[in-house]
Amino acid sequence: QIQPVESGGGLVQPGDSLTLSCTTSRRTFSQNSVGWFRQAPGQDRELVAAISMSGGKTWYTGSVKARFTISRDHAKNMVYLQMNNLESEDTAVYYCAVTTEPYIIDYDTGYDYWGRGTQVTVSS
């Protein structure tokens, strides 16, 4: 079993930066691809970014492509989501999710393990 645990959310102003972190309890996720999802109130959950097992391939949804960066550090068993130039539309609960596959999966039903989420609020 893999239990993702997110951290790093908070309240920031438009234009600010924030870095979310994801690690796992019980065992590492070094053999798994990982995704960051978000869900705003009244909206569907959407995949924001994903990274392959090796870290060599990444994927981003269009609205964050120039602003967010996903990365991973196998030695620390961590996956990060660096978010720059945040906008009010980025306000959501952000979830770290892990697949059982080494390659990127761009749909939520492909993810088997989910964290509880961390709130990101962008407001002036």
C-alpha positions as a Python dict, from the first residue, in 0.01 Angstrom:
ca = {
    (1, 'Q'): (0, 0, 0),
    (2, 'I'): (109, 352, -78),
    (3, 'Q'): (-34, 644, 115),
    (4, 'P'): (48, 982, -40),
    (5, 'V'): (79, 1276, 198),
    (6, 'E'): (66, 1633, 70),
    (7, 'S'): (198, 1948, 232),
    (8, 'G'): (272, 2307, 142),
    (9, 'G'): (-68, 2457, 74),
    (10, 'G'): (-175, 2793, 206),
    (11, 'L'): (-315, 3137, 139),
    (12, 'V'): (-120, 3351, -107),
    (13, 'Q'): (-178, 3657, -319),
    (14, 'P'): (-206, 3665, -698),
    (15, 'G'): (138, 3655, -854),
    (16, 'D'): (294, 3471, -560),
    (17, 'S'): (465, 3133, -569),
    (18, 'L'): (404, 2819, -370),
    (19, 'T'): (559, 2473, -366),
    (20, 'L'): (356, 2166, -284),
    (21, 'S'): (526, 1849, -167),
    (22, 'C'): (415, 1490, -175),
    (23, 'T'): (571, 1197, 1),
    (24, 'T'): (439, 856, 96),
    (25, 'S'): (402, 657, 411),
    (26, 'R'): (425, 279, 430),
    (27, 'R'): (651, 245, 126),
    (28, 'T'): (822, 454, -138),
    (29, 'F'): (678, 548, -474),
    (30, 'S'): (1004, 528, -664),
    (31, 'Q'): (857, 275, -909),
    (32, 'N'): (543, 476, -980),
    (33, 'S'): (435, 771, -1184),
    (34, 'V'): (273, 1051, -984),
    (35, 'G'): (16, 1317, -1061),
    (36, 'W'): (-107, 1635, -901),
    (37, 'F'): (-481, 1691, -929),
    (38, 'R'): (-693, 1978, -810),
    (39, 'Q'): (-1059, 2031, -740),
    (40, 'A'): (-1225, 2367, -694),
    (41, 'P'): (-1569, 2400, -532),
    (42, 'G'): (-1841, 2298, -773),
    (43, 'Q'): (-1595, 2181, -1034),
    (44, 'D'): (-1467, 1845, -1151),
    (45, 'R'): (-1132, 1717, -1039),
    (46, 'E'): (-865, 1785, -1300),
    (47, 'L'): (-513, 1663, -1357),
    (48, 'V'): (-272, 1953, -1329),
    (49, 'A'): (64, 1784, -1380),
    (50, 'A'): (217, 1438, -1388),
    (51, 'I'): (564, 1289, -1384),
    (52, 'S'): (692, 950, -1492),
    (53, 'M'): (871, 706, -1267),
    (54, 'S'): (1213, 817, -1389),
    (55, 'G'): (1122, 1183, -1383),
    (56, 'G'): (1225, 1209, -1745),
    (57, 'K'): (878, 1281, -1875),
    (58, 'T'): (627, 1533, -1751),
    (59, 'W'): (279, 1644, -1849),
    (60, 'Y'): (87, 1965, -1775),
    (61, 'T'): (-260, 2089, -1837),
    (62, 'G'): (-265, 2390, -2064),
    (63, 'S'): (-359, 2653, -1809),
    (64, 'V'): (-52, 2587, -1594),
    (65, 'K'): (205, 2485, -1852),
    (66, 'A'): (410, 2802, -1835),
    (67, 'R'): (372, 2851, -1460),
    (68, 'F'): (394, 2514, -1281),
    (69, 'T'): (681, 2266, -1263),
    (70, 'I'): (656, 1909, -1139),
    (71, 'S'): (969, 1732, -1023),
    (72, 'R'): (1076, 1442, -807),
    (73, 'D'): (1366, 1349, -583),
    (74, 'H'): (1397, 974, -546),
    (75, 'A'): (1658, 1000, -272),
    (76, 'K'): (1411, 1195, -58),
    (77, 'N'): (1102, 1008, -177),
    (78, 'M'): (942, 1337, -272),
    (79, 'V'): (745, 1483, -561),
    (80, 'Y'): (708, 1859, -585),
    (81, 'L'): (479, 2099, -763),
    (82, 'Q'): (636, 2441, -797),
    (83, 'M'): (362, 2694, -872),
    (84, 'N'): (459, 3040, -993),
    (85, 'N'): (253, 3346, -1081),
    (86, 'L'): (-51, 3204, -908),
    (87, 'E'): (-394, 3320, -1015),
    (88, 'S'): (-727, 3319, -833),
    (89, 'E'): (-836, 3044, -1072),
    (90, 'D'): (-571, 2819, -917),
    (91, 'T'): (-764, 2814, -590),
    (92, 'A'): (-851, 2452, -516),
    (93, 'V'): (-771, 2151, -304),
    (94, 'Y'): (-463, 1989, -454),
    (95, 'Y'): (-421, 1613, -439),
    (96, 'C'): (-119, 1395, -492),
    (97, 'A'): (-203, 1067, -662),
    (98, 'V'): (8, 763, -745),
    (99, 'T'): (-34, 502, -1013),
    (100, 'T'): (93, 146, -1031),
    (101, 'E'): (254, 224, -1367),
    (102, 'P'): (593, 377, -1449),
    (103, 'Y'): (455, 592, -1732),
    (104, 'I'): (236, 903, -1719),
    (105, 'I'): (-140, 854, -1701),
    (106, 'D'): (-356, 1152, -1787),
    (107, 'Y'): (-692, 1040, -1644),
    (108, 'D'): (-795, 1012, -1280),
    (109, 'T'): (-922, 655, -1291),
    (110, 'G'): (-568, 547, -1371),
    (111, 'Y'): (-449, 649, -1026),
    (112, 'D'): (-472, 401, -743),
    (113, 'Y'): (-358, 588, -436),
    (114, 'W'): (-471, 933, -328),
    (115, 'G'): (-369, 1176, -61),
    (116, 'R'): (-615, 1375, 145),
    (117, 'G'): (-532, 1700, -26),
    (118, 'T'): (-393, 2040, 67),
    (119, 'Q'): (-580, 2366, 23),
    (120, 'V'): (-436, 2637, -198),
    (121, 'T'): (-614, 2971, -187),
    (122, 'V'): (-509, 3259, -408),
    (123, 'S'): (-673, 3581, -304),
    (124, 'S'): (-589, 3946, -262),
}
